[in-house]
Amino acid sequence: MSTACQKAYSMTKPIRLEHFQGCIDWWGGNGREGRQQTPQAWHVTIDEVKARGYNLDIKNPHAVVDDHGDPETLLADLARAEAETAGLRNQLKAILAEALAR
């Protein structure tokens, strides 16, 4: 696929034929010869497509799914961190107030 990739298209920056060159090269012409599966292109059988009710919105099987953890645990960790931050902020305020009082 092309190494130069435009991030966004608009009326003044339209998509151009050369932006498709990597896909055209991968397609392999009318014979569709030489295709290789890549992290951007993978094989899906007709049976899989049928089983999905012909929904072609298929997630990339090569994508790594981030597991950020249990939301309740994350919220509890956030609450603890915010409480610790508030405590440190209060200590700093006290230190500064004491220093200014001198």
C-alpha positions in Angstrom: 0.0 0.0 0.0 1.1 3.6 -0.5 3.4 5.1 2.1 2.0 8.6 1.6 -1.4 8.8 3.1 -3.7 11.8 3.2 -5.5 11.9 6.6 -8.6 13.8 5.5 -10.3 14.5 2.2 -12.4 17.5 1.4 -13.7 19.6 -1.6 -10.2 21.2 -1.8 -8.3 18.0 -1.1 -10.3 15.3 -2.9 -9.4 11.6 -3.0 -7.4 10.9 -6.1 -6.9 7.7 -8.2 -3.3 7.4 -7.0 -4.6 7.1 -3.4 -6.0 3.7 -4.5 -2.7 2.4 -6.0 -1.8 0.2 -3.1 -5.3 -1.5 -3.3 -5.1 -1.8 -7.1 -1.7 -3.4 -6.8 -2.9 -5.8 -4.1 -6.1 -6.7 -6.0 -4.0 -8.6 -8.6 -5.9 -7.6 -11.7 -8.8 -9.4 -13.3 -7.3 -12.8 -12.3 -6.9 -11.6 -8.7 -3.6 -13.4 -8.6 -0.9 -13.0 -6.0 -3.0 -11.7 -3.2 -1.6 -12.1 0.2 -3.4 -11.6 3.5 -2.1 -8.6 5.5 -3.1 -6.7 8.6 -5.1 -4.5 6.3 -6.6 -7.3 4.0 -7.9 -10.7 5.1 -10.0 -13.5 3.8 -13.7 -14.0 4.7 -15.6 -17.0 3.4 -19.0 -16.6 1.8 -20.4 -18.8 4.7 -19.1 -16.2 7.2 -20.8 -13.4 5.2 -24.1 -15.4 5.0 -23.9 -16.2 8.7 -23.7 -12.4 9.4 -26.8 -11.8 7.4 -24.6 -10.3 4.6 -23.4 -7.6 6.9 -20.0 -6.6 5.7 -19.1 -4.6 8.7 -16.5 -7.1 9.8 -13.9 -6.2 12.4 -10.3 -6.5 11.5 -9.1 -9.9 13.0 -5.5 -8.5 13.2 -6.5 -5.5 15.4 -5.3 -5.8 19.0 -8.2 -5.1 21.3 -7.3 -2.9 24.2 -8.5 -4.3 27.5 -8.6 -1.3 29.8 -10.0 -3.3 32.7 -13.2 -3.4 34.7 -15.0 0.0 34.7 -15.9 -0.2 38.4 -12.3 -0.9 39.3 -11.1 1.9 37.1 -13.5 4.3 38.7 -12.4 3.2 42.2 -8.8 3.7 41.2 -9.6 7.2 39.8 -11.4 8.1 43.1 -8.4 7.0 45.1 -6.0 8.9 42.9 -8.2 12.1 43.1 -8.3 11.8 46.9 -4.6 11.4 47.1 -4.1 14.4 44.8 -6.5 16.5 46.9 -4.6 15.6 50.0 -1.2 16.6 48.5 -2.8 19.8 47.2 -4.0 20.6 50.7 -0.5 19.9 52.2 1.0 22.2 49.6 -1.5 24.9 50.4 -0.6 24.6 54.1 3.1 24.7 53.4 2.7 27.8 51.2 0.4 29.5 53.6 3.0 28.9 56.4 5.8 30.2 54.2 3.9 33.4 53.3 3.0 34.0 57.0 6.7 34.4 57.9 
